[in-house]
Amino acid sequence: MMIKQLAFAGVLAAAALPASAVQFDFYKLGRGASDFLPDSSVVCTGADRCGSDVDHGVFGGDLPFTSGGLTVHATSNFTGGPSTVIQDREPGWSATVGAGLGVYHTTDPVDTSDDNITAGEMLTLTFDQVVTLSAIGLRADGHNFTNWADGSTFLFNGVSTLLPKGTGFIDGLSVTGSVFTFAYGGQKPDQFYLSSLTVAPVPEPETFALLAAGLALTGFIGRRRRSAV
């Protein structure tokens, strides 16, 4: 009986532990072995990574990334026609320099110099399970976080949000879901790249059910012991 109780207590403790943060550093492309790469992609426009072969006029597709046991699919939309998601390369990326995810769209020919998120473009991140988003990293057109004008904005999940001039990060968030959108827009729209995300997986409903059942069983055992005294 004691062994069973100890084993079950171990399960309860594991179920109660908070989920660890998982980092998706999309800006890390261009330095080789330390790069953060998609699970699959098309090498495009020199050395960038695209969801489709835009060099030959093919649009659509996605960029899947896996980190810490989580997988996220990056896709794109453009109000004026087809588009492709891109991970832009920065050979000198660092904690304060780098690009990240952006969008190409058709301009006949494709404007491969416009690889960030600009007018009419939206980036969608879809996780394979529910997560809590705690921080967003963003970069400006110059692959830095100083090029935005004061008060510049973007749309996060459809809501006008200040671009983080001078810091490059929006942290202290607690947004739970499996789909997050990043679009050009808001009160004073400016273009940007999505450079990183910090998320944590939300425990599955079965985990909560196990925890509740364990607590109920623990209470039952305690009541039996008291009644036996």
Secondary structure, DSSP 4 states (H G I P E B T S, - for coil): -HHHHHHHHHHHHHHHSPPPPEEEETT--SSSTT----SS-EEETTTEEESS-GGGT-----EEEEETTEEEEEEEEETTB-EEEEE---TT--SS----EEEEE-SSS--TT--SB-TTEEEEEEEEEEEEEEEEEEE-TTSSSS-SPTT-EEEETTEEEE--TTT-EE-S--EEEEEEEEES-SSSB--BEEEEEEEEEPPPHHHHHHHHHHHHHHHHHHHHHHHH-
